Amino acid sequence: CSSADDLLRHPTQIYEMIGNLLLFIVLWISGRRVEERKERYFPGFIFWLYVGLYSFLRIIIEAFRDSQILAFGWLRTTQVFSLLVAVVVFLYIGYRLKKKLGNERCASSTIHS
């Protein structure tokens, strides 16, 4: 079977499979770490980490896809959306971790005084 245009294409499904496997490993290790240090993380941390990391994976995968609509010259529309999601999610994670750390410091200072 030959394609109509005979162009070589990247096997993005395989890239995505490998990326998701790596994402699973990172989340599994992170989940174990969260279980060990529950006081340092907020509920839902692993979920938000998944959303942020998956958004970065989408940015990479979409760079290799064919026939996509370009938004800003070389970026595809899906990449722009994924970038926005990743930035918002990691800002949110940073805010929640900073807030949790601030609450712990405040609680420990009242205990010691």
C-alpha positions in Angstrom: 0.0 0.0 0.0 1.5 3.3 -0.9 0.3 6.7 0.2 -0.9 9.2 -2.3 1.9 11.7 -1.7 4.7 9.3 -0.7 6.0 11.6 2.0 7.8 10.2 5.0 6.1 11.0 8.3 7.2 10.8 11.9 5.6 8.0 13.9 4.0 10.4 16.4 1.9 7.6 17.9 5.1 5.9 19.0 6.6 9.1 20.3 3.4 9.7 22.3 3.5 6.1 23.7 7.1 6.6 24.8 6.3 10.0 26.3 3.3 8.7 28.2 5.4 5.8 29.6 8.0 8.3 30.8 5.2 10.4 32.2 3.9 7.4 34.1 7.3 6.7 35.6 7.7 10.4 36.7 4.2 10.4 38.2 4.8 7.1 39.9 8.0 8.3 41.5 6.4 11.6 42.4 3.5 9.8 44.0 5.7 7.8 46.2 7.6 10.9 47.2 4.3 12.7 48.0 3.2 9.7 50.1 6.5 9.9 52.1 6.1 13.7 52.7 2.4 14.4 52.7 2.9 17.5 54.8 4.8 19.2 51.9 2.2 18.7 49.2 -1.4 19.7 48.7 -4.3 17.3 47.8 -4.4 17.0 44.0 -0.7 17.6 43.5 -0.2 14.5 41.3 -3.2 15.4 39.2 -2.0 18.9 38.5 1.5 17.6 37.8 0.1 15.2 35.3 -1.9 18.0 33.5 1.2 20.2 33.4 3.6 17.5 32.2 1.1 16.2 29.6 0.7 19.7 28.2 4.5 19.8 27.7 4.4 16.4 26.0 1.6 17.7 23.7 3.8 20.6 22.7 6.6 18.2 21.7 4.4 15.7 19.9 2.5 18.4 18.0 5.8 19.7 16.6 6.1 16.5 14.6 2.5 16.2 13.3 1.5 16.9 9.7 -1.1 19.2 8.4 -1.7 21.3 11.5 -2.9 24.9 11.5 -0.1 27.3 12.4 -1.0 30.1 14.8 2.2 32.2 15.2 4.4 31.4 12.3 6.0 28.2 13.5 3.8 27.3 16.5 0.7 25.3 15.9 -2.6 26.2 17.5 -2.5 23.1 19.7 1.0 23.9 20.9 -0.1 27.5 21.9 -3.0 26.1 23.9 -0.8 23.4 25.5 1.8 26.0 26.4 -0.9 28.2 28.0 -2.3 25.3 30.0 1.2 24.2 31.2 2.2 27.8 32.3 -1.1 28.2 34.2 -0.8 24.8 35.8 2.8 25.2 36.9 2.0 28.7 38.3 -0.9 27.2 40.2 1.4 24.4 41.6 4.0 26.9 42.6 1.4 29.1 44.3 -0.1 26.1 46.2 3.3 24.8 47.3 4.3 28.3 48.4 1.1 28.7 50.3 1.4 25.3 52.0 5.0 26.1 53.0 3.9 29.5 54.3 1.2 27.9 56.4 3.6 25.4 57.8 6.1 28.1 58.8 3.3 30.1 60.4 2.1 27.1 62.4 5.6 26.1 63.5 6.4 29.7 64.6 3.3 29.8 66.8 4.1 26.4 68.3 7.7 27.5 69.2 6.7 30.9 70.7 
